[in-house]
């Protein structure tokens, strides 16, 4: 199933990747100040979601700066 690009951000809670591993996404890490920073750091075309495999799943108590807290499908 192909993902559709969206201007909406998806909140992520550490329970896993909410989109296809092949979807191109921009991600907001816990360390990013805001979504504008996340957009800039991810680049306009983003990366495939599987690139971030280690950052999608984390415990609720985690405070790691590389936890993904939101994502947006760009292609």
Buried (B, 14 or more C-beta within 10 A) or exposed (E): EEBEEEEEBBEBEBEEBBBBEEBBBBBBBBEBEEBEEBBEEBEEEBBBBEEBEEBBBBEEEEEEEEBBBBBBBBE
